[in-house]
Amino acid sequence: MDGEAQSFHQDCIVLANELWRRGRVDRRTFLAGMAALGAAPVAAGGARAQAAREITMVNWGGIANQAFGRFYGEPFMAENPGWKVVQDSSGPSLGKIRNQVESGRVTWDLCDSSGSSSIQLGKLGLVTPIDYSIVPKDVVIDPAFTLEFGAAPYSFSSVLVYDRSKVPEAPKGWADFWDLKKFPGRRLLRRDALTSLDAALMSMGRTKQNLYPIDVRAALARIREIRSELVFWTSGSESENIMRTGEAVMGLLWHTRAKVLHEETQGRITWTWDQGILQQGIFVIPKGNPAGAMAQRLLASMLSKPDPQVGLLQFLGNGPTHKEAAARVPENYRIFNPTDPANAARQVVIGTPWWGENYIAANQEYLDAISA
């Protein structure tokens, strides 16, 4: 969705580059992971590639290495000879999708988005409904990952991260995050209402059964209670650095950044899955996309194969959404998988229908409140 705060998918591209620069992944793993994220274009050599029909996948930016990784591209190519997937890193914001569709000059086929954005785009008639006679709906772990106007081949979570050297007793949820007396020190929230308001209400005793609809007024009042001890992040790398430097002792971070901090500090900075907020990595199809139904088939391929999803988890930490994927995750990666049954049971799935209807207004109220 539009806005100043970095999206999760944008941060995935940044994080992949950081891991590559730090020597944490080899070249093959890096290129395969970038392709799985839709951030690596296909090499165009050969007459066959020149003649191939294209599906354009749009992401939020990254590098321009010529590669087509094994996670999503190769399985799709094997099943659909003559087709290739190319990458466009223009950033598929709601405004850009709207401009393409309303001008009648659509060049994109499959766009990284979010659950709430897919609802907004659908209401405006800018995206095509997902054809669940092509895209498998019964393979995902939860109906929240197959929406009317988007489907999610990966997942991610917003979790409570804490520094053991400053918080000796592990917090058990957002009530502890708000308890400045028991757990003194500065707190870190995202400069975005999405998940921040959810966490605030859970700190007041709301459970997954009664969290939605969000009571915006109550959530903002709760945030004001600790405003003097809050710092805010707009990008994943910023959130990681604030925790690393000790500016905050606890924070709401994406689990992929929590994973990096946990590994880098040998568990000194870690996280809890308790009251984590599980979210969908949604892709949408702009209305009038050039590749037509082949975009649906690419999305179907991304959802229907558990092993590439496991590969993406091992590369960056993005959670799989296929029902069979969790059992295929190596034991040493299960602690990082937000959709592992044991981890998912401790979380709440974000209320996408509510956020899809209310994000713009709620986010503006939130930004006004934390800027006052």
Secondary structure, 3 states (H helix, E strand, C coil): CCCCCCCHHHHHHHHHHHHHHCCCCCHHHHHHHHHHCCCCCCCCCCHHHHHCEEEEEECCCCCCCCCCCCCCHHHHHHHCCCEEEEEECCCCCHHHHHHHHHHCCCCCCEEECCHHHHHHHHHCCCECCCCCCCCCCCCECCHHHECCCCEEEEEEEEEEEEECCCCCCCCCCHHHHCCCCCCCCCEEEECCCCCHHHHHHHHCCCCCCCCCCCCHHHHHHHHHHCHHHEEEECCHHHHHHHHHCCCCCEEEEEHHHHHHHHHHCCCCEEEEEEEEEEEEEEEECECCCCCCCHHHHHHHHHHHCHHHHHHHHHHHCCEECECCCHHHCCHHHHHHCCCCHHHHCCCEECCHHHHHHHHHHHHHHHHHHHHC
